[in-house]
Amino acid sequence: TLTSTTTKGTLNGNTYFDTGSGTNGQYCEYAANSLPDMSFSGSNACSYFFVVTNQRTRNSYASYMTQNIGSAYQIIRHHGANAKYNFYATNLTNQYPNISNTTTPVNASINEAYIIIFQFKTVGSNTVIDVYKHENGSTTSDQFTVSGVSTGSYNWDANGTTTRIGNSSWASEYFDGGMFAWGFTNTHMSTSDREVIYNYYKAKGLAG
């Protein structure tokens, strides 16, 4: 459910919902138990993608997808007012590694789109997080290793609470830009899988 159907904009003929500014940016909210759990334990993996505009500001803890119940955070966002990413999942707590290649664009006005993909998998006794940014037809990537975490899961269902896109339910953590689309898979997407997403939105004039 969108909190507003009027707070929106267009880019290259494509409509986005605008997460806005202030204490509660606009957001899309999924009811409790409406999204599946996404394990990346053992041989499992999961991938998330977001098709978004540039941010207007590097807003503090700008959220892509968030959920909170007590201290059982499930989070994919930026970390503070910087370009780092910040991840929380079950058994994966407050990871905000330095990035080298996937800094996302910021401009005071909405003028472009990018696609960001986050992938989680277990390698040995560790969790590996791959990030792919596709912008202006080019893809860059970063890879992070979290030592000693081999049983992670994004528990969107098991926690029994709502999930938000573009905003968090517990603080002023809004993306401050536009969101066109998002999705996830219970796989570690291949290069060709990611290309399907890039090409689909390139045909719509986004991020290509």
C-alpha positions as CSV (number, residue, x, y, z in Angstrom):
1,T,0.0,0.0,0.0
2,L,1.3,3.5,-0.9
3,T,0.9,6.2,1.7
4,S,0.1,8.7,-1.1
5,T,-0.9,8.3,-4.7
6,T,-0.3,11.9,-5.4
7,T,3.3,12.4,-4.2
8,K,4.9,11.3,-7.4
9,G,6.9,12.4,-10.4
10,T,8.0,11.2,-13.8
11,L,11.4,10.6,-15.4
12,N,11.6,9.7,-19.1
13,G,7.9,9.0,-19.1
14,N,8.1,6.6,-16.1
15,T,6.2,7.4,-12.9
16,Y,7.9,7.0,-9.5
17,F,6.6,7.5,-6.0
18,D,8.5,10.2,-4.2
19,T,9.8,9.4,-0.8
20,G,10.0,13.1,-0.2
21,S,11.4,14.8,2.9
22,G,10.5,15.7,6.4
23,T,9.9,13.3,9.3
24,N,7.9,10.8,7.2
25,G,8.7,10.5,3.5
26,Q,6.2,8.7,1.3
27,Y,6.6,5.0,1.3
28,C,5.1,1.7,0.2
29,E,4.1,-0.6,3.1
30,Y,3.6,-4.4,3.0
31,A,1.3,-6.0,5.6
32,A,2.8,-8.4,8.2
33,N,3.3,-11.9,6.8
34,S,2.8,-10.9,3.2
35,L,6.4,-11.2,2.1
36,P,8.4,-14.5,2.4
37,D,11.5,-15.1,4.5
38,M,14.7,-15.1,2.4
39,S,17.4,-17.3,3.8
40,F,21.0,-17.1,2.7
41,S,22.1,-19.9,5.0
42,G,24.1,-22.9,3.7
43,S,23.3,-23.4,0.1
44,N,20.6,-20.7,0.0
45,A,21.0,-17.2,-1.4
46,C,18.9,-14.2,-2.0
47,S,19.0,-11.1,-4.2
48,Y,17.2,-7.7,-4.0
49,F,17.0,-5.0,-6.7
50,F,15.7,-1.5,-6.6
51,V,15.1,0.8,-9.6
52,V,15.3,4.4,-8.2
53,T,16.1,8.0,-9.1
54,N,19.1,9.8,-7.7
55,Q,18.7,11.0,-4.2
56,R,18.3,14.7,-3.6
57,T,20.4,14.6,-0.5
58,R,22.5,11.9,1.2
59,N,19.9,11.7,3.9
60,S,20.8,10.0,7.1
61,Y,20.1,6.2,6.9
62,A,18.3,6.5,3.6
63,S,16.2,3.3,3.4
64,Y,15.6,1.0,0.5
65,M,13.7,-1.7,2.5
66,T,13.2,-2.0,6.2
67,Q,11.4,-3.8,9.0
68,N,11.7,-3.6,12.8
69,I,10.3,-5.7,15.6
70,G,12.0,-5.1,18.9
71,S,15.7,-5.5,18.1
72,A,15.1,-7.9,15.2
73,Y,16.0,-5.4,12.5
74,Q,15.8,-6.4,8.8
75,I,17.4,-3.5,6.9
76,I,18.8,-2.6,3.5
77,R,19.8,1.1,3.5
78,H,22.6,3.6,3.4
79,H,24.6,4.1,6.6
80,G,24.3,7.6,8.0
81,A,24.7,10.6,5.7
82,N,27.3,8.8,3.5
83,A,27.5,6.5,0.6
84,K,28.1,3.3,2.6
85,Y,25.4,0.6,2.8
86,N,24.0,-0.8,6.0
87,F,22.7,-4.3,6.4
88,Y,20.8,-6.0,9.2
89,A,19.3,-9.5,9.0
90,T,18.8,-12.4,11.3
91,N,22.4,-13.2,12.5
92,L,23.8,-10.4,10.4
93,T,24.0,-7.3,12.5
94,N,24.8,-3.7,11.6
95,Q,27.3,-4.3,8.8
96,Y,28.4,-1.1,7.1
97,P,31.5,-1.9,5.0
98,N,33.5,0.7,3.1
99,I,32.6,0.9,-0.6
100,S,34.9,1.5,-3.5
101,N,32.9,1.3,-6.7
102,T,29.2,1.6,-6.1
103,T,28.6,5.1,-4.9
104,T,25.1,6.2,-5.8
105,P,24.3,9.6,-7.4
106,V,23.0,12.6,-5.5
107,N,21.6,15.8,-7.1
108,A,19.3,18.5,-5.7
109,S,16.8,17.7,-8.5
110,I,15.7,14.4,-9.9
111,N,17.6,13.9,-13.1
112,E,18.6,10.3,-13.6
113,A,17.9,6.7,-12.5
114,Y,20.0,3.8,-11.3
115,I,19.5,0.2,-10.5
116,I,21.0,-1.2,-7.3
117,I,21.2,-5.0,-6.6
118,F,22.2,-6.5,-3.3
119,Q,23.0,-10.3,-3.2
120,F,23.6,-12.4,-0.1
121,K,25.1,-15.9,0.1
122,T,27.1,-18.2,2.4
123,V,30.7,-19.1,1.4
124,G,32.2,-21.5,3.9
125,S,31.6,-20.1,7.4
126,N,31.1,-16.5,6.1
127,T,28.4,-14.4,4.4
128,V,29.4,-12.7,1.2
129,I,27.4,-9.6,0.1
130,D,27.7,-8.5,-3.6
131,V,26.5,-5.0,-4.6
132,Y,25.9,-4.1,-8.2
133,K,25.1,-0.5,-9.3
134,H,23.9,0.0,-12.9
135,E,23.9,3.7,-14.0
136,N,24.1,5.3,-17.4
137,G,24.5,1.9,-19.1
138,S,27.5,0.8,-17.0
139,T,27.7,-1.6,-14.1
140,T,30.1,-1.4,-11.2
141,S,30.3,-3.7,-8.2
142,D,31.6,-4.2,-4.6
143,Q,32.0,-7.3,-2.6
144,F,32.0,-7.6,1.2
145,T,32.7,-10.6,3.5
146,V,31.2,-10.9,6.9
147,S,33.3,-13.4,8.9
148,G,31.6,-16.1,11.0
149,V,28.0,-15.6,9.7
150,S,26.7,-18.7,7.9
151,T,23.1,-18.8,9.0
152,G,21.7,-15.5,7.9
153,S,18.1,-14.8,6.8
154,Y,15.9,-11.8,5.9
155,N,12.9,-12.7,8.0
156,W,10.2,-10.6,6.4
157,D,7.5,-13.2,7.3
158,A,8.7,-14.8,10.6
159,N,9.0,-11.4,12.4
160,G,5.3,-10.8,11.9
161,T,5.4,-7.1,11.2
162,T,5.1,-4.6,8.4
163,T,7.8,-3.9,5.8
164,R,8.4,-0.6,4.2
165,I,10.0,0.5,0.9
166,G,11.7,3.9,0.9
167,N,11.3,4.7,4.5
168,S,11.6,3.2,8.0
169,S,8.9,2.9,10.6
170,W,11.0,3.9,13.6
171,A,12.9,7.0,12.6
172,S,13.3,9.7,9.9
173,E,15.1,7.4,7.5
174,Y,13.7,8.2,4.0
175,F,15.3,7.7,0.7
176,D,14.7,11.3,-0.5
177,G,14.2,10.4,-4.1
178,G,11.9,8.4,-6.4
179,M,11.3,4.7,-6.5
180,F,10.0,3.0,-9.7
181,A,10.3,-0.7,-8.9
182,W,11.8,-3.3,-6.6
183,G,11.9,-7.1,-6.3
184,F,13.8,-10.0,-4.9
185,T,14.6,-13.7,-5.6
186,N,15.6,-16.6,-3.5
187,T,18.7,-17.1,-5.7
188,H,22.1,-15.5,-6.2
189,M,21.4,-14.0,-9.6
190,S,23.8,-14.7,-12.5
191,T,25.3,-12.0,-14.8
192,S,22.6,-12.9,-17.4
193,D,19.9,-12.6,-14.7
194,R,21.0,-9.1,-13.9
195,E,21.3,-8.2,-17.5
196,V,17.6,-9.1,-17.9
197,I,16.8,-6.4,-15.3
198,Y,19.1,-3.8,-16.8
199,N,17.8,-4.3,-20.4
200,Y,14.1,-4.3,-19.3
201,Y,14.5,-0.9,-17.7
202,K,16.8,0.4,-20.4
203,A,14.0,-0.1,-22.8
204,K,11.9,2.2,-20.6
205,G,14.6,4.8,-20.6
206,L,15.9,4.2,-17.1
207,A,19.6,3.7,-16.1
208,G,20.6,2.8,-19.6
